[in-house]
Amino acid sequence: MTLTLLHPLQSVPVQSWPFETESVIRIGRSTDNNVILYSAVVSRHHVELRRNPNGWEIISLGANGTYMDGKRITQMPVIDGMIIRLASSGPKIQIHVNGEMPSARLKTILDKRTSERKRNINSFNNTLINAESTQSDQTESTEMED
């Protein structure tokens, strides 16, 4: 799972927090949260994201509420890509659940890059061998002419 703080006006990413092994992720003003947001409208313990057998759920704990699409929510399943707002005018956070299989996706990407690098190295080595062979042939032919 990745949580991304969005800019209040342009809704572009400002900061991200990746989580891979946590079963509970806490957001709030207090320093004992996983994500700490210093905002007057954010409660000390504002939101919890909990992993359950069906995926993730969001639980609003803050006095000023948690909102999605302008509607106050108390508890609901997490939807990949959803944007929540802490309090009606507070920080916006986008939730990506894609962290469920980052290691598999990362392994695929790394394997592909490793294969490409090996091909590039082999191609480079073949070019060197051919260049050395050509240079050696030219050296031998000039020695024969002398």
C-alpha positions as CSV (number, residue, x, y, z in Angstrom):
1,M,0.0,0.0,0.0
2,T,1.2,3.5,-0.8
3,L,-0.3,6.7,0.8
4,T,0.3,9.9,-1.1
5,L,-0.2,13.4,0.3
6,L,-1.7,15.6,-2.5
7,H,-1.1,19.3,-2.9
8,P,-4.2,21.1,-1.6
9,L,-4.9,23.1,-4.8
10,Q,-3.4,21.2,-7.8
11,S,-3.9,17.6,-6.4
12,V,-0.3,16.7,-7.4
13,P,1.8,14.4,-5.2
14,V,3.7,16.1,-2.5
15,Q,5.0,13.2,-0.4
16,S,4.5,9.4,-0.4
17,W,4.7,6.7,2.2
18,P,5.1,3.0,1.1
19,F,3.9,0.2,3.4
20,E,4.5,-3.4,2.7
21,T,4.1,-5.5,5.8
22,E,1.9,-3.4,8.1
23,S,-1.6,-4.7,8.9
24,V,-2.6,-1.4,10.5
25,I,-1.6,2.0,9.2
26,R,-2.4,5.0,11.4
27,I,-2.6,8.6,10.2
28,G,-2.7,11.7,12.4
29,R,-0.9,14.5,14.2
30,S,0.6,12.3,17.0
31,T,4.2,11.1,16.6
32,D,3.1,7.5,17.2
33,N,1.3,7.4,13.8
34,N,2.8,5.8,10.7
35,V,1.9,9.0,8.8
36,I,2.3,12.2,10.8
37,L,0.5,15.3,9.5
38,Y,0.9,18.6,11.2
39,S,-2.4,20.4,10.6
40,A,-4.8,22.0,13.1
41,V,-7.8,20.2,11.6
42,V,-6.1,16.7,11.8
43,S,-6.8,14.8,15.0
44,R,-3.9,13.1,17.0
45,H,-5.3,9.8,15.7
46,H,-7.4,10.7,12.7
47,V,-7.6,7.6,10.5
48,E,-6.7,3.9,10.6
49,L,-6.3,1.6,7.6
50,R,-6.7,-2.0,8.5
51,R,-6.0,-5.1,6.5
52,N,-8.7,-7.7,6.7
53,P,-9.3,-11.0,4.8
54,N,-11.2,-9.0,2.0
55,G,-8.5,-6.3,1.6
56,W,-8.3,-3.0,3.4
57,E,-10.8,-0.9,5.3
58,I,-10.6,2.7,6.4
59,I,-11.8,3.8,9.8
60,S,-12.3,7.4,10.7
61,L,-11.4,8.3,14.2
62,G,-11.0,12.1,14.0
63,A,-13.3,14.5,15.6
64,N,-13.4,16.6,12.4
65,G,-14.2,13.5,10.3
66,T,-12.8,12.0,7.1
67,Y,-14.3,12.7,3.7
68,M,-14.5,11.0,0.3
69,D,-16.0,12.9,-2.6
70,G,-17.3,15.5,-0.1
71,K,-19.2,13.0,2.0
72,R,-18.3,12.1,5.5
73,I,-17.3,8.5,6.0
74,T,-16.9,6.5,9.2
75,Q,-15.8,3.1,7.9
76,M,-15.6,1.6,4.4
77,P,-13.6,-0.7,2.2
78,V,-10.5,0.9,0.6
79,I,-10.8,1.3,-3.1
80,D,-7.5,1.5,-5.1
81,G,-6.8,5.1,-6.1
82,M,-9.4,6.6,-3.7
83,I,-8.7,10.1,-2.3
84,I,-9.7,10.9,1.3
85,R,-9.7,14.2,3.0
86,L,-8.9,14.6,6.7
87,A,-11.6,17.0,7.9
88,S,-13.7,19.0,5.4
89,S,-10.8,21.3,4.6
90,G,-7.8,19.3,5.6
91,P,-5.1,17.4,3.8
92,K,-6.0,15.1,0.9
93,I,-4.4,11.6,0.7
94,Q,-4.6,9.2,-2.2
95,I,-4.5,5.5,-1.3
96,H,-3.0,2.9,-3.7
97,V,-3.4,-0.7,-2.7
98,N,-0.9,-1.8,-5.4
99,G,1.5,-2.5,-2.6
100,E,0.0,-5.9,-2.3
101,M,2.4,-7.3,-4.9
102,P,5.2,-4.8,-5.3
103,S,7.9,-7.4,-4.8
104,A,6.6,-9.6,-7.7
105,R,6.2,-6.6,-10.0
106,L,9.7,-5.3,-9.0
107,K,11.2,-8.7,-9.6
108,T,9.7,-8.8,-13.1
109,I,11.1,-5.3,-13.8
110,L,14.5,-6.2,-12.5
111,D,14.6,-9.5,-14.3
112,K,13.8,-7.7,-17.6
113,R,16.5,-5.1,-16.9
114,T,19.0,-7.8,-16.1
115,S,18.2,-9.6,-19.3
116,E,18.5,-6.4,-21.3
117,R,21.9,-5.6,-19.6
118,K,23.2,-9.1,-20.3
119,R,22.2,-8.7,-24.0
120,N,23.9,-5.3,-24.1
121,I,27.0,-6.7,-22.5
122,N,27.1,-9.7,-24.9
123,S,26.6,-7.4,-27.8
124,F,29.4,-5.1,-26.6
125,N,31.7,-8.1,-26.0
126,N,31.0,-9.3,-29.5
127,T,31.8,-5.9,-30.9
128,L,35.1,-5.8,-29.0
129,I,36.0,-9.3,-30.2
130,N,35.2,-8.4,-33.8
131,A,37.2,-5.2,-33.5
132,E,40.2,-7.0,-32.0
133,S,39.9,-9.7,-34.6
134,T,39.8,-7.1,-37.4
135,Q,42.7,-5.2,-35.9
136,S,44.7,-8.4,-35.6
137,D,44.0,-9.3,-39.2
138,Q,45.1,-5.9,-40.4
139,T,48.3,-6.1,-38.3
140,E,49.1,-9.5,-39.8
141,S,48.5,-8.3,-43.3
142,T,50.8,-5.3,-42.9
143,E,53.5,-7.5,-41.3
144,M,53.3,-9.8,-44.4
145,E,53.6,-6.8,-46.7
146,D,56.9,-5.7,-45.0
